[in-house]
Amino acid sequence: MRLAGWTAVIFLFLVAAIVPGSANEVDLQKESEVKETIRQHLRAYSRKDLKAVMATVAPDAVFIGSGSDERLVGWGQIKAAYERDFGR
């Protein structure tokens, strides 16, 4: 899966993480922060700025794609996948 697909997976995961919350002030702040992180990630990805992309990824993140071999665990594997994608 190309990293554009990973970006979609990340976006859907983050949206799912904030939707169940109640609509109080703290949740609205979290929602705003998540949306801004997604925007930063997408802008960095469009510039192929690896450092900026990785600044939006948690060190212990897990990216899961649709294929059986599409599981990236941790910053090292995720960074390597972005490097391959940006090299195309």
N, C-alpha and C positions, 0 to 999 in steps of 0.2 A: 504494500500500500504506500503510495506516495505520501509525503508529509502533509500535503493539502488535505488528504483524508484524515491524517492524524489531527490536524487542526480542527476539523469538524468533530472528531471524536472528543477532543478536549472541550470544545465549546458545549457539546451536548452534555457531557459529564458535569461541567460546571453549572450549567443551567439546571440540571436535575438536582444538584446539590443545594441550590438556593430556592427552588420552587416550593418544597414542602414547608418552609418556614412561615411563621405568622408575619403579618404585615406591620410589625412594630418598627420603631426607629432604628434599633440595632440591626434588624434584618435588612432594612433599606440601605443602611450604610454598607453592610456586607455585599449586598447586591451591586451597589455602585462600584465598590472595589473590584469585584469579580469582573464586571463589565469593562472596567478600565484596563484590567490585566489582559483580558481577551483582546481588546483593541490594541494594546501595546504588542501583544504576541503577533497579531495579524499584520500590523505595520512592519514589525521587524522581519517577519517571514517574507513579506513582499519585497523588502530590500535585500533579502538573503543575508541579514546581519546575524550571524550565529551567536555572537556574544549577547546581543539584545534579546534574541529568541530564548536563549538558555536562562536569561535573567527572569523569565516569566515561568520557569519550570521548577518545581520543588525538587530537591536532591533525591528524595525517595519516591518520586512519581513513578507510576506504572502506566504505560500506554498500551492499549489492547486494540488490535485491529480485527478485521473479519477473517483473516486466514489463520491457520494453526501455527504458522511460524511468525505471526505478527504480534509478539509480546515483547515489549521493551521495558526492562526493569532498571530503574535508577538512572542517574544523570549521565553516566558513561555511555550506556547503550543508546539512550535517547539522543545524546549529542552526536554519536557516531552515525545514527540514522539521518539526522539533519545534515551532517557533513556530506554524506552520500547523495542526498537529495539535492543539495545546493551545488554539488559538483556536476550534475547532469546538464 
